Amino acid sequence: MRSEALIKLSFAIAASLLLSTPGHAADAGAQALVSRALKAMGQTHDLHQVAALRAETISAAWDTVEFDHADAPYIFQGAAHATVLDDMQGGRRLTDETQLGAGAEPTSLHTRTLLTSTEERTDRTMAGQPLRIVRDDAPPAWNVDEPIAALLLAEKANDLVREKDASPHGIPQHVVSYHVGRYPVRLFLDATTGLPSAIEVTRVLQRANSVDLAYNAMGDLTDRIELMNYALFDGVRYPVQSDLYRNGVHLRTTVRNDLHMDAALDANAFALPVTSVPISHAMLDDIALGQPVALAPDPKAPITEISPGIVQIPGSWFSTIVRQDDGLVIIDAPISTGYSRKVLDEAARRFPGMRVKALITSTAFYWHVAGVREYAARGIPIYVRDRNVAVIRAMLNAPHTLAPDELATHPVAPIIRPVSKATAIGQGHNAIVLYPVNDGEQPMEMTWIAGAHLLHTGEMVMPLGPNGALLQPESLLELKHSVEATPIATDGLRMIGMHMRPTAWEALLKTLKDAGVDGAPGAT
């Protein structure tokens, strides 16, 4: 009996100590901070009773995936006006967006996006004509980017804890955290006002679409939404402006021109046209060789040996296998780690027993190098334009804790070979010389295979216009100048690239002529 009493006493003491630990106190404190934030925003309104939020927004976005240089300022991606309707009780959002052109005039491109707990549906129209309906699984933890929803989710979370206070921008903040599924969320609450000042969520993007593709190689992504410039809308305090940062890089600014809190939800508000398009559950690693990615180019072309020992793998982004006497060289590693494994399997099938001795990355645009980690994991040397080394290293060093790949589970030191001048790979059959596109504003390199009369042009040449017309005469001119500064012979030269089957050099000259470039044959 005495022993049993001692055991009970020990448990009582342990329980008492546990209840008095800072961790348990922080949990209670976290709940209090969330309640305070809901009260600060709602004032005399109970935000639990809000049925819907209706906002009119203007947004501006920047392109950090394709760049002239890999730091700010970034290329302006575009502006848009949108009506955003959040179903606060049903966990749905409908965004009705119109792209804005020069002078902030509406364009004819119109997009409606429906987000639910299970899907993301996108309907696009151009000049009133339907373009395409795309349906994917819902992106992870999408609903925490709205502050009221983020607070209500925090309030219900059984793992809500208080973290150490912080002072972003020099302003004291209380910090609480919880998880939505397996994705960690942190809320920053102003220590003075109690209002939310920022929301952070860490997630991975792996769905088989072009948006997720751009960022999947970056692994664990921390999206931070800064909330500022609070104003009263229908008696509720709400941020007029929000800014999205991804891994510390500014992606988008959104300003709310108007906001209403609805006590009831229009039953027809979320109605979209009936469609037979099924929801895609495909992930990036599921994409087969040559299979197009949603909303990306589709070349509708098979895998082809375009010259003896040179195999081109078309797709939304191309890869090319080059057989040399002592091994294989792969040009470009787009899409994902899983896609790179398929390219390497195809190389092994077509050229059994041949080692892969090099990977060439023509650019560092995120789509084009999203599969680079698989090559690094296998110890394959990676040739990188010197201006792109920092981007490639960032991808190779990115944490992949939420979705570990081979490089994350078995780390190796990557072999990176910067290209700043003419660089030879191999001798004899299909010998390669790499050249930086020195006249190009965007950092790319070109691959010359003299024996095959082939020049891989990166993404300088894109036959993606009407009837295969070449786009962007500026980049064609930059390529022409860069080629003229090298020994590359253009007589009988065929161009290939990230989006291009073999195309005669003369097509480039004709496009420049049509653009009125002095010095191009026939230009006036």
N, C-alpha and C positions, 0 to 999 in steps of 0.2 A: 504493500500500500504506500509505504514511504517512497519507494522508487517511482511508483506511478504518479505520486504527488509532485515529485521533483521534475518528472518529465513534463507534466502539465504546467508547472511554474516556468520551466525553461521556454516552452512554447509561448506562454503569456509574455515573458520578457522579450523574446524575439519579435513577437507581433507588435509590442509596444515600441521597440526600437525601429521596426520597419515603418510604422505609421509616423514616426517622427523624423524620418530621413528626409534630406532635401529633395530627393526624387519624388516622393509622395506629395510633399508640400508643393512642388512645382506643378504637379498634375492639377491640384486644386487651384493653384494660381493661374494655370493656363485656362481653365474653365471660366474663372472670374474675368480674365482679360478678354476672352471671346465675348462673354456676355456684355462687358463694358463697351466693346466695339460695336456690337449690334445696337445697343442703346444709343451710342453716340451718333451712329448713322441714322437710326430711325426716329430719334427724338421722341415725339409722342406717338409714333406709329410702331406697331408690332410687325417687324419684318418677316416673322413666321407666317403672317397672313397674306403677304403679297402673292397674288396669283401670277402676275406677269410683269416684266420690264419691257418697255418699248422705247428704243433709242434711235435718234437720227445722228449719224456719225460721218465725219470726214477723216480719211486716213491717208497717210503717205508711207511708202515702204522703200527700203533700200535692198539692192541685190548684193549679197556677200558671197554668193556661190560662184558667180562669174565676175571677173574683176580685171582692172588695169593694174592694180597693185593690191596686195592682200591686207591693207589696213585702211582706216578712214582717211579721207572721205570715200564713200562707196557710191557705186552707180545708182542713180535714182531709178527705181523700178516702176513707180507709177502711183497715182492717187485714185481714190474711189470715194463715192458717196454710198452710204448703206443705211437701210432700215434694219434694225436688229431686234428680234422679238425673243425674249427668254421666257419659257414656261417654267416658273420657279417650283411648281409642285410636281410637274411631270418630267423634269430633267431633259427638256428639249430646247433647241435654239434654231431659229430660222433667220438667215442673213440674206437680204435682198440687195444686191450690190450692182452699181453701175460704174464702170471705169470712166475716169475723167481724162480729157485730152488737154491740149494747149489752151490756156486761159480758163482752166477748170470747167470747160464745157463738157457735158455728158457725151460719151461715145455710144456706139450702137452695141457694144459688148455688155451683156447683162448676165449676171450669175446669181442663182439662188442655191444656197447651201443649207441643208437640213442636217443637224447633229442630234443624235439620240444616244441612249446608253448602248446601242448595238450597231449603229451604222452612221456613216457620213455619205450623204447623197448630194451630188452636184449637178445642177441643170444649167446649161449654158445656151444662150441665144445670141445671134448676131443679126441686127436689123430686124428683130422680131421672128427670125427663122431659127428653129431648134438646131443646135450644133451637136450636142452629145449629152447623154446622161451617164454619170459614173457613180457607182455605189461601192463603197469599201466598208470594212469594219471601222467602227468608231476609233478615232485617235485616242491614245491613252490620256486619261485624266484631263480631258478638254474642258470640263465644267469648272475647274478651279480658277480660270482666268477672269472670273467676274467676282467682285469682292463680297457681295451678299451671299452668293452661293458658296464661296470659299469659307465664309464664317459659319454658315449653317452646316456644312459638311464637317468642319472642325468641332462644332458643338456635339455632333453625333459620334465622332470618332472615339473608339475605345482605347486608342493609343496616343491621345492628345497629351503632349508634355510641354512644359515651359523650358526654353533654352536660355542660354546666357544672353543678356541684353547686348545690343549693338548700337552703333552710332553712324549709320550710313549718311553721307552728306553732312556729317557733324551734328545730326539731330538724334537725340536719345530715343531708342526704340525698344519695346518689349518684343520678344520673339517666341512664337509657339510653333509646334510642328506636329504633324500627323501623317498618315498614309492614305492614299486613295488606291486601293488594290495594293500593288507592290511599289507604287511610285511615291517617294517622299515629298511632302509639301511643307513649306515654311511660310508663316504669316508674320509680317513686320507691322507692329501696332505702335503708333505715335505715343510716347510716354506721357505727353501733356494732354493731347486731345482725345486719345483713345482710338482715333480713326485709323483704318488700315492705310499703310503707306506703300507696301509692296507685297507681292505674292511670288513665291518661288516654287517651282516644281521640277523635279529631275525625272526624265523619262528617256526611252529609246524610240526611234522611229524605224519601223521595219516593214511597213505595208508595201505591196508591189505597185507603187505609184511614184511619179516623178518628184513629188515634194519630199516624201520620206527617203527616196533614193539619194537626194542631195546631201542629206545629213547622216545617213546610217553609219558611215565610216567614222564619224565623230563620237560614236558610242553614247555614253551617258551625257545627255544634253540638259543643262540647267537653264530653264526659261524663267526670267525674272520680269515681272510686270510692275513698273513703277506707277503709283497712283498719286495724282497731284491736282491742285486747283479745285478744291471742293466747292460746290455750290448747292443751293436748295432746289430740289425738284419735287413738286407735289409734297412739300414738307419734309422731305428726306434729304439728308446730306450725302452727296455722291460726287466722285471725282469727275471733273470735266475732261481731263486728259489722262491717258494711260500710254506708257511707252514699253514696248517689248524689247528685251535684251536676251540674246541667246549666247550662252558661254561668254557673257560680258560684251557682246557686240550688238550695237543698236540695229534692230531690224525694222521697227515700225512705230509710228506715232498715230494715235487715234484721239480725235477730239469729238465730244458729244455736243451737238447743237441743241438737242432737246432730249428729255427723258421723262417718261411717265410711269407711275406705279399703278397697275390695274388691279382692282379687287376681284375681277372676273376675267376669264379667258374666253375669247371668241372661239367657238368650236370649230370654225372653218379656217382659222388663222394659219394652220400648219398644212393645209391641203396642197398637195402637189399633183401634177398630172399622173395618172396611172401609167405604170411602165412595166414591161416584161423583163427589163434588165435585172439580173440577179445580183445579190451582194457578193462581191469578191472577197474571199477569205485568204487570198494568196499573199505570201510574204515574199520579200525581195529574193531570198535564197531559193525560192521555188521557180524563179524565172528561167525558162529553158533558153538555150543558145538560139539567138535570132528572134526570140519572142519580143514583140514590142511592149513597152511600158505605157500604162495609161497616161494620156495627155502628152506623150512624147512622140517623136517622128517614127513612122513605120515604113521601112524601105521596101518591104514585100519582096525580098530577095533571098535566095538560098546561100548556104555556105559554099564558097567557090574557090578553087585554085586558080588565081588570076595570072599566075606566071609559075614556071616550074619551081616548086618548093616554097611558094608563097600562097598562103591560104587566108582569105578574108572571111570573117564572121560578121555578117550584117546584123543589125538590130537597131534599137533606138540610139545606141551608141556602138560603134564598130570596134572589134579587136582584130588584129592581124598576126598570123604566125609566119615567121620567116625561118626557113631551114638553111643553116650554114654548114660548112664542112665539119665543124666540131661542136655543133649544138644548135639549139633553137633560140630565137629572139622573139619575144612577144611585144607587139606595139599596142599599148593602152590596156588599162585594167578598169573598165567602167562597172557601174551598177552595184556590186556587192561582193563580199567574200565568197559566198556560195556560187555566184556567177563566175568568179575567177577560177574556182575549183573545176567548174565545167569546161572552161577554156583550156585549162591545163590537162584535163582528161582527154579533150579532143586532140590536143597536141600530141599526147602520148599514144593515142589510137592511130593517128595518121603517120607519125614518125616514131615507131617503137624503138626503144633503146636510146633515143636521143635525149640528152639532158637539156633543160631550159637554163640557158646561161645568162640571160639578161631580160629585164623588162624596161621598155622605153615609155615614159609618160610624156605625151605630146604637150599637154597642158596640165594645170592644176585646178581646173574647174571641177567642183566637187563631184558632179555626175561622172566625169571622165576618169576619176581616180578612186572611186568609192570601193573598188576591189583590191586596192594596193596592199592591204594588210596580209592577204594570203601569200603574196610573193615574198614579203618580208619574213613571214613565219617560216618559209621554206629556205631562207638564206639566199634567195636569188638577188643579185645586184640590180639596183633600180637606178636608171639614168634619168636625171631630173634637170630641167632648165634651172640655171643657178638662181633666178629670181623666184622660183617656186619651191625651193628647198624647205623654207619655213612652213609652208602649208602642208607639204608631205610629212614632215616631222610631226606636226601637230596631229595629223591623222594617226600616225604610227604610235604616238605617245598617248593618245586619248584613252581615258579610262573606259573599260568595257565590263563593268561589274553587273549591270542589269541583264546583259546578253553577251556573255563571254565567247570569244572566238579563239582560234588556235593561237594567235599571237598573245592573247590575254592569258590563256591557261599555260602556255609554254613560251615565255618571253625569250626573245633572242635580240641581239643588237642588229638593227637593220644595216644593210650595205647600201649607202647612197652615194652616187657618183654625179656630182654637179657638172652641167654642161654649160660652158661659157664661151666656147670656141669650137672649131671643127674637131669632132671626136669620132674616131674609128671604132667600129665593133666588127671583128672578124676580118678574114681575108679570103680571097678566092671567090667561090660560088656565093652569090647574094651578099657580098660584102656591103656593109652599111657605113655611111658617114652621117653623123648628126651635126646639124647647124642650128644655133639659136636664130630665131626670126628677129634679127636685130632692129629692123625698121618697124617692127610691130609694136603697137601700143600695149596690146595684151601679151603677157609673157608665154610664148610658145616655142617649140622647137620642131624642125622639119627633119625627116628621115629620108636620105637619098640612097636608093639601091641602084647603082649605076648599071650593073649588068642586066637588070630587068627593065631599065628605062622607067623607073617608078619613083615618084616623090610623094611621100606621105606628108600632108600639109597641116596636120593637126586639125583645128577647126577654123583655119583661115578661109577655106573654100567650102561653101555649103550650098548644094543644089536643092534647096528646100523651098524655092519660090514657085510660082505658077508654072506648070509644065517643066519642072526641073530647072528653072532659071537660077543662076548663081546670085546669092544675096550679098549685101554689104560690099560694094565696090571699094570702100576705104581699105578693108582688110585684104582685098585682092591686090590693090596697089602696094600695100605694105609687103605682101608676099613677093610680088614682082621685084621690088627694090631689093629685098633680102636675097632672092635667088641671083640677081644680077651681080651681087657682091661676092659670089662663090664660083667655083669651077663647074657648077651644075650645067650640063648641056640640055637645052630646052628642045632641040630638034627631036621629034618623035617621043617627047616626054609625056607620060601619063601621070595624072594626079590621082591620089587616093586620100582618104581622110576619115575623120570621126563620123561623118555622115555620107560618105561618098564612095561609090564604085569607081573603077578606072575611068578617068575623064581626060580628054586631050587638053594639053596646055593651051591650045588655041581658044578653048572655050573661055578661059580667063581673059585672054587678050580681047576677044570680042566683047565681053561684058564691059571691060574698061573702055573700049572704043565707044560703045553705046552710052557710057557715062560721060563721054567727052573728055577723057584724060589725054592731054598732050603727050605725044610719044608713042601711044598705042597705035597699031597699024590702022590706017584709015581715019584717025581722029582729025577733026577739023577745029 
